Amino acid sequence: MVKKPTPKILIIEDDQFMVRILTREFNQAGLTNYQIVNDGSDILKEFKKYKPDLIVLDILLPGMTGLEALKDIRELKEGKKIPVFILTNYSNPEYKKLAKRLGVRDYLIKSNTLVSELIKKIKEII
């Protein structure tokens, strides 16, 4: 039996407490191949360099919002179909509409979502 390679995940989150939770839970779930970006203005550069299989994206970031960066990613050939999970505290209907137009896989509210639920969703598509 051939073991599947661990997917490359780009975690875009500026809250260091949330980063610690995500990395701990991802490591425990065997999702150990990730890169963390905490400034919106670095997202596109890191995306091109890291070439992730999946993105976990916060919306409110320093430099540029996550949705603005996602627009830029979607314009790239390699970014058109990449699965993206929004993980944010903003339940703004306009953000949700824009995220849907940008092809986001799921829009999750941090306070209503366990990291284990996010991991389950990730594992379902990899």
N, C-alpha and C positions, 0 to 999 in steps of 0.2 A: 504494500500500500504506500503510495506516494503522499508525503505530507505537504499540504498547501503552504506556501510561504505566508508569513505574517503580513497582513496588508499595511501599507504605509499610510498613516493617518496624520493629517495636518490639524493640530488643535490650535484654534485661534481664540485666545482668552487672555484678558489682562488682569483679572482678579487672581492674585497669587494663592489665596485660600482655595478657590475653585480649581486652579491648576493642580494643587497638591491632591485634592480629592480625585480629580479625573485621572491623574497619572497613577495614583495608588490603585484605583479600581481597574484601570486598563491593564496595569501590570499583573494584578491578581487574575484577570480574565485571559491572560496570555496575549493581549494586544500590546506588545512591547515595542513595536516599530513606529514611533511617533516623533513628530517635531512640534515644538511649541513656538507660536508667534504671539507677542503681546502688544503689538503696535500695528494699527491698521495700515500705516504707510509702508510696512514691510511685507505685507501679505503677498502681493504679486511677485515680488522678487523671490521670496521663499517658496512659493508655489512652483515657479519655473525651475528653481534649483533642486527642490526635494522631489518633485513629481509624485504627489500623493495619489493613493487609490480612493481616498475618502477625506472629507473635511467635516470637522466639528467647529461651528462658527458662532461666536458671540456677535451681537449687533453693535453695542455701544463700546467703542474702542478709542484710544487716543490716536490722532493722526487722520483717520478715515473710518467711517462706519463699516461694519462687516458687510452690509448690503451693497454699499458702493464698491467695495473690493470684489464682491461676488460678481457684480456687473462686469468688471474688468476681466475676471477669470473666465466668465462665460463667453467673452469675445475671443478667447484663445482656442485654437483647435483642440488642444488637450484638455481644456476646461469645460467644454460644452456639455459633456454627459457625466461628469464626475458626481457621485452622490454627495449631497451636502445635508447635514443636520444642523439646524439652527438651535442653539441652546442659549436662551436669554431670559432676562427678567421682564422684557417688554411684551405685553400682550396687545399692543396697538394694532387695530384691524388693518390700518394702512401698511404697516410693516409685513403683516401676514399676507396681504394681497401681493405686495411686491415680491416677497419670498416665493410665493406660488408661481408668479410670472417668471421668476428666475430658476424655476425647476427644483426647488428645495424638496428633499425627500420627506422631511418632517420638521415641524416648528414646535419646539419643546420649551416650556416655561420652567426655569430652574427650580422655582419653589414648589412646583407641582410634579416634578419628575425625579425619580431615583436614577442615579448613574447606572445602576444595574439594568434599568429599562432601556436606556440609551445603548448600552453594550449589547443587549439582546437584539435590538433593532439593527445594530451594526453587523452582528454575527449572522443575521438572517439574509443579508445581501452579499456577504463575502464568501 
